[in-house]
Structure formats: C-alpha cells, structure tokens
Amino acid sequence: MSDLLLPAEPTQRGIARELYALAAEQPIISPHGHVDPGLLADDSPFPDPARLIIVPDHYVTRMLLSQGIAPAELGVPTRDGTASEQDGRTIWRRFAAQWHLFRGTPSRFWLEQTFATVFGVTDRFGPETADSVYDQISAKLATPQFRPRALFERFNIEVMATTESPLDDLSRHAKLADDGWGGPGGRVITTFRPDNVVDMEFEDWAGSVARLGEITGEDTGTYRGYLRALEARRRDFIAAGATSTDHGHLTARTLLLTPAEAGALFDKGLAGTASAEDAEAFRAHMLVEMARMSIEDGLVMQLHPGAFRNHNRWLYDKHGRDVGGDVPHAVEFVHGLKPLLDAYGNDPRLRLVLFTLDEDVFTRELAPLAGGYAALYLGAPWWFLDSPEVMRRFREAVTETAGFYNTAGFVDDTRAFCSIPVRHDVARRIDAGYLARLVAEHRLPLDEAAETIVDLAYRLPKKIFKIGEKL
C-alpha cells in the first residue's frame, strides 16, 4: 500500500495506514457530480485520450488559457461553429508541452494518479513521453475492460449521481433503468438542478420557463402554475431515481416573500423588466420555496453558492458555459440563510448540504451553523478548494465545532469519470491522516477512529443523501 499523502511523522503514519486500509475497501458513493449519463447509458468506447482527459477538463484548459493558449487549440468546441483542433494527438502534445505549468497543482496530482491507477501508465509524463503515454492509454481504451460500465464496476462505485436540468427529458436515465442500472435505488441516478428556470439572469430564462410549462402541461405564465410545474418535475426526477436537488446560486441569500410579492417579481422576469436586484430577490425566495418542496417530497437539498459565473466574458462568448470562465467570490451565510432557517432550519425532515468556495467561512460561519441546526450539513471542499491541502484544513476548521457527523462525506463534483476513484482515494487518505493525529495525540481511541473513517468514506454520504432510500 502506498503512503501517498499519509503523515510524514512515523507514529501517525503507522496509524493512518491502518485507518486508510479500512476506508480503501469501501465502495464509492458519488452523490453529486456532472458525468454525462449518456456515457453509461450508451456504454460506448471512450474517444481518444485527449477528448477523454483534456478537452472536457476546464481545470486544464483554463490554466493553459492563462498562458495564452486558446481553448480552441485544445479542442474545446466553439459556440459559433468556428474551427477548433480536432486531432487528438496534436491536442495531447500541446498539453504535454505545457506540463510544467501544473507543478504543485491538484490537476497534476489527479492526472498522474489517473494515468497510474486507472490506465497502469507509470512513465513520467512530459513532452518527451507524450506520444508513449497517449499510445498506451489509446490501446487500453480500445479494449472492453475500459468501456464505461466495466470501469464503473472496477472503480467499485456503488452509486453515482449525475445532474440534469428540469428541461431534460431524462431519456438517458430511462435507458439506464431499462438496463437495470438506473431508476430508484439504481446505480446511476439523477439530480434535480433548476438553476436555468429559477435564475432570471440565465440566458433565455423566460423561454426555459415556457418550455417547463410545455413539458409539465402547467401554465407557467403564472407564478402559481410555475410552482406546480417545478413540483411536477421534481416528482419526475424522483421517479427516475433522484434523491437530491442542487442549486448553484451566486449567493447564499434567502428571502421569504408573500405569493403576491413573488408573483410580481415573476411577472417582471417574464416581461423582461426585472432588475439585477429583482433577480437576486427571486433566487433568494426560490431557495426557501425549494426547501419547502424538499420537506414535502423528501429530496435532499444542496446549495453550491459563490461562483461568479462567466467572469471571463470572452471565454463565455467564444465557448459557452462551464469551460473555465468562473471565479469564486466571498459568500455570507449567517444572515443570508436566516430567513430559510427561521422557517425550516429546525425541521429534521429537511436536509440542506452547504458548500462554499470561500474557505474563510469554514470556522466562522459554516461549522457553527451546521452545529446548531437540525437541517444543516457541511459539504466537502469543492471545485477550487478540491485539493489535499484544503481537505486537511477543512477537517481542522470544522471538526471542533460541527464534529464529523454534521459533514456529508466526500463529493467529487467532477465531469471527469476516470478521476472519480482517484478523488475519493485522496479524500480517504487525508481523513486517515487527520484521524491518525487525533489517535496519536490521545484525543480519540483507535477503535472509534476506525469506525469514523468508514462513516466518512461510506456510511455518511449514503445516509445523508438518502442513497437507496424510498422517497
């Protein structure tokens, strides 16, 4: 067993090895991510290494953009259909030539571990070995053992959640269910992500609301019909296996409006006269509405605030959303969440998992909130914070106030299917190291640390996200 990321101090390292061995054998619960469900529904061979590993990875393409290498040169599709690089080997070589840019970054760590543990490629990656690594991975991808469903089995994934819009027809999840892979209690389940029909500042929000009405048969020209349509789609998602919702708002602000006040904002949005302040107020109110709906239908609620979406406007105009143009900003939770918590925070039927891109609030706001409300749990470090160093700091920052059992286990939040086992393995190693320190300092008995690490790796995410439960 490798001592990767385990403590350097010998006593702690020995304890961490024992604890990590317990975690390593646990199945993976992946309750939040963005893998395309069509990948597993179709079970087609993966494309070439570049299109599997580089093109969809905005961690990689944004770093190269910061050094003047345009995403189109790396195969990222353009919005207007203008040319982007199509030759996988050319993309791979361009990436390898800039490998030095990733020194010390989590991206390099994820990729090296993926090469070694998923593909068995141990050559030291760089410009000189680029072709050799490309050829080795290509050869593996051509075999049945590297088809998506075979890898899912090999990765020991018990359940993986994808994320879909209310406008998605869920046909890929229907195919998975027909094949015995999806549906309630299935191995691949969906997550309800309503941002594009809740956020008035989303492109073509009014058009999306109209399509929501067409899908559900409700009159979404009225606020009351709009709420009924959202409730109907939530029922559809539950029937397709969903156990949770996800909300990627700019802030964590919540607001309880009367139906008349909310309806007036809704009408302004449809008329195209809503201001930025109106849009924020409507988002804030809809978080409270979503909490109400979660109490009624049982879906766990996730809040991922704090990303200034499409900050790099040129990148958005050229390539669209989710290609590396987002930037974190500070988020305030204590006052922002108070209206929602006043209404529902002490209701144990609500499970609200909070994430942040601002680690300064771990100790000051999030841990005390989760430690004081029955409805709240803390999500793992996410996106820009998804690194070994921040994972360590997270445990140090929140455990003394919130404990372990107000945290929700690890969430990989990835589009990169082949990185899922690597990301979970890193989280388990970091938790083993943290628990080993508590044992070495005589702050926690070894048997309790052993129970805790299995809880963190497996039992907690399964319980908190209601994996396998009937809603």
N, C-alpha and C positions, 0 to 999 in steps of 0.2 A: 504494500500500500504506500502510495506517495505521501510525503509530508508537506505537500504543496499547501501554502497558506496557513499551516498549523504553527503554533507559537514556537519561537526560537529557544525559549528557556526550557531546559531538558525536562524538568518535572511536569510543567504544564503540557509540554508536547506529548509526553507519555500518556497523560490523562486524555488529552484531546484525541489521540489515536483510538483509544477505546470508545470514546463517545462518537467519533466520526464513523467508526465501523458500524455502529448501530444505526446511524442515520443513513449511511450509504446503501443499506439494503432495503430501505423503504421505497415503495412505489412513488412515482411523481404525481402530485396533484397540481395541475396548472389551471387555476381558477380564473385567470384573466390574461388574455393575450390577443394577438392580431394575426395569427396564422390564417391564411385563406382556407376556408373549409373545403373548397373545391380541390385542394391538394390531396386531401384524404378521401373525398367523395369519388374522385376520378382514379386515384391511385396510379397516375401516370408516372413514367420515369421523370426524374428531375432534369432540368435543362443542363447546359454546360456549367462548369464551376463558377464562371463569372456571373451568370444570371441567377445562380442559386445564392452566392455568397456576397457579391459586391453590389450589383445593381439595386436590389431592394433595401440595402442596409444604409439608412441615412446617417448613422454614426460615421460610416466610412466616407460616404460621398461628401458630407459637409466638411470633414477635415481636409479633404483634397480641394474642395472649393475654396477653403480659407487660404490655400496656397496657389490659387489662380487656375486650378484645373476644373473646367466646366463639367457639370453633371452629364451633359450630352456626350462628352468624350468618354464617359464611363458607362454609357448605355442607358442612362435614365431617359425614359420617354418624354417627349415634349407635348405640351398642350395643343400646339397648332399643327402638329404632324411634321414639323421640320426634322431633318435627319439627326439621329443620334447613332453612336457607334453600335454596330451590330455584331462585330466579330469578337467572340468571347475571349480568344487568346490575346487579342490586342488590348482589350479592357484589362485582362489579368496582368499583362506586362506593365501597363501604365500604373496600375495599383502597386505592383511589386517594386517598381522603380521609386515609389514614394514611401516605402515601408518604414523608413526611418522616422517619418512624421508621427508614427503611432507609438514610439518608445514611451513607456510609462503609463500608457492609457489602458482603460478597461477593454477597448476594442481590440487591441493587440492580444491581450490576455485571452479574451473569448475566442478569437480566431485561432490562436496557437493551440488552445485546448481542443477546439473543434477539429482542427486538422489531425491532431494526435489521437484523440479518444473516439471520434466518430469514424474517421477515414483511415486511421492507422498510419498516417504520414508523419514521420518524425524528422524529415530533413529540416534543417534550419532555413526558414523562409527568407527570401530576399531576391533581388534582381537575378542573381546567378542561378538560383534554384527554381525560379518561377515556372519555367516550362516543365521541369520534372514534377513539381507539385501538381500542376494543372493536369498533366497526363495521368498521374496516379489517382487523383480524385475522379477524373473523367472515366477511367477504367472501372472504378468502384460504382459510379452512378449508372453504368450500363448493365449492372447485374441485378437480378431480382431481389437480392438481400438489401439493396439500397432504394427500393421503392418506398414511398411514404408510409404505407401501412406496416411494412416489415420493420422499418426504423422505429415506428411508434411502439411496436412490440419490444424491440431491442432496447429502446430507451427506458423501458419499464414505466411507461406513462399509464396511469390508471384512468385519469380523466383529464381532458384538455378542453377549455372553453375558448371559443372564438368570439368575435364581437361584430354585430351587424346592426344596421340602421333599421328603424321601423318600416322603411320603404323596401327592404329586402324581401324577396318572395320566399326565402327560406327553402328554395328548391334543393340546394346542395345539402342542407341538413335533412331534408326529406329522403334524399338518396342514401345518405348515411344511415338513416333509420331503417330504410328498406333492406340495407345490407347487414343490419344488426349492429351497427356502430353508433347510431345516434338515437335521438328521442329521449324522453325522461329516463333517467338512470343510465343513459348511454355513455360511451367512451369519449365521444366528441359532442359537446353541447354548445349552444349559442348564448350570447349575452345581449341584452336589450340596450342599445346606445342611441338615445333620442335627440342628440345634440342638433342634428340638422332640421328637426321640426320644433325645437324649443328655442333655439338661439336665433333671434331675428336678424342678427348680423351675419348669419350664414348665407352664402351665396344662394340666391333664389329660394329664400325661406318661404315666401308665400306660395310658390309653385310646389314646394315639398309638402306644405300643409294641404294643398289641394289634392295632391296625389295620395296623401294619407287618407283623405276622405273617400277617394275612389276605391282604395284597397279595402276599406272597412265598411263602406256603404253609409257612413255617417256624414252629416252636414258640417264640415269643418269650416264653413263660412261663419259659424257662430262659435263662441268660446265654449258653450256647453257641449256642442257636438264635437268640438276638438278634444275635450277631455274624454268623452265617450270613445272616440277613435283611439286615443292613446291607451285607454283601458282595454279595448278590444285587441289591440296589437300585443299588449303585454300577455293577454291570455293565449294568443297565437304562439308567442315565444315560449311560454311555459309548456305548451303542448309539444313544442319542438325540443324541449329539454332544458330550457333556461332556468337557472337558479338565481341569477343576479342581473342588475342593471348597472350601467356605467355612465357617468356624467363628467364630461371634460370641460367644465366651465372656466372662464377667465379668473374668477374669484370664488371665494367660499361664502359670499354674501347670501343670506336667505331673507325672505320678506313674506309676511302673511297679509295678503290683500283680501278684500271682500270680493265675491264673484263679480260685482258691478265694476270694481276698480280694475280687476284683472281683465275683464271683458273689454273695457275701454282701451287698455293697452293693446290687447289682441287685435282689436279693430284698427287701431292706428298702424300696427305692424302690417296687416293685410293691405291697408290703403297706401303703404309706403311713406307714411308721415312720422313714424316713430323715431325719436332721437336716440343717441347712444345711451342716455340716462334711462329712457323708456325700455330699451332692450335689456339693460342690466337689471332693472326692476322686475321685468317679466321673467328673466332667467332665475332671479332670486326667489320669486314667488313659486315658480315651477319646481324648484328643488323641494319646497315644502309640500307641494302637491304630489310629487313623486314619492316623498316619504309617506304621505297618507295612503297612496296606492300600494306601497310596499307592505304596510301594515295589513291591508286588506287582502292582497294576493300572495304574500309571503316571499316575494323576491328580495334578496339581499341588495342593498344599495351601495354603490361605490362612487366616491367623489374624488376626481382627479383634477384639482384646480391648479392654477399657477403657471400655465404656459401662454405666453404671448404668441398666438398662432400667426404664422406667415409674417413674422417680423421682417424677414428678408423678402421684400415685395418683389424684387426682380426674380428671385427664385420661384416664388409662387406664380407670377405671371408666365414664366417660362415653362415650369414643370408641374405646377399644381400643389396640392396639399401633401403633407406627410413625406417630404423629401429632404428635411433637414433645415427648414427655414424658421423653426420655432425657437424661442428663447425663454428661459424661466424668469419670473418676476416674483417679488415678495407678495405673500398672501397673509391676511389677517383672519384668524379662525375664531377667536374668543367672542368678539362682538358679532362677526359675520354669521356664525351659526346659531346665535342665541334665539332668534325667533323660531327656528326649526326645533331647537332643543327645548324651548319653553312648551312647545306644542306636543312633542313626541319623544324627547330625549330620555325619559324615564320609562318608556314603554318597551318591555323586553321583546315584544313582537317585531320591533324594528331593529335591523342590523345595518348600521351605516359604517362602512370601512373608509377611513380618511387617508389620503395620500398627500404628499407635498413634494415640491421641487425646491423648497426653501428649508434647508436643514436647521437654520437658526431657530425654527419654531418647535423642533422636536421636544426640547426640555421645557421651554417657556409656555407653550400653548397645548400642543397635541397630547403629550403624556398626561398632564393634569386633566384635560378634558376626557380622555379615554378612561382615566382612573376614577372619574366622577359621574359618568352617565352610563346607564344600562345599555343604551342603544349603540354606543360608540366602540369601534375597534381601530387599531392603527395598522395601516398597510405598510408593506416593506418599502425600503428606499427604491425609488422608481426613476426610470429614464436617465436624466443627467446625474442622478445620485446612485445609479445602479453600478456600484463598484465595491471592491473589497474594503477599502478604507472607510467609505460611508456606512457600509453594513456594520462594521465594528463600532463606529461612532453612534449609530442608531441604537444598538443594544446598550451601550454605555449611557446614552442620553435618556432613554425612556424606561429602562427596567426598574430603576429605583422608585419611580412614581406610578407607572402603569403595570409593572410586573410583566411576566411573559404572556399571561393568559388574556390580556387585553390587546394583544397583537394577533395578526391574522395569518401568520405563516408567510412563506415566500411567494411572490408573484413575479413571473418572468417578464410579462408585458412585452413580448417580442413578436416580430414578424418573421424572424429567422428560425425556422423549425429546427434546423440541425443544432442550434445553440441551446435549445431547451435543457438537455441533460447537463450541459456544462454550467449553465447559470444556476441551476438548482444545486449542483455539486459544490459550487463556490459558496453559496449561502449556507450549506450544511457544514462546510469546513470552518467558516467564520463563526457560526454558532458553537461548534465544538470547541474552538479556541476560547471563546468568551466564557462558556460554562466551565472549561478546564481551569481558567483563572479563579473562578469562584470556588471550585473544589480545592485548588492548591492553597488558597487563602483561608480555607476552613470556613467559608461562608455558605457552602451548600454541600450536603453529603453526596457522595458519588452515585448512590442509587437514585437519588432524586434528580441529579443531573442527567442520568441515563434516561429516566422517564421523560424529562423535559425535552431532550433533544429529539426524541421520537415524536413528541407532541408538536414541536415546532416544524419538523420536516413533513409530517403526515397528518396527524390527528386534528390539529388546529385548523389548517386550511379546509380540510374535509368537513369539519363541523361548522365552522363559521360561514362558509359559502354554501352550506346545505347540500353538499355533493352527495348524490344518492338518495336524498330525501324526496318524498312526495309532497309537492306544494299544494 
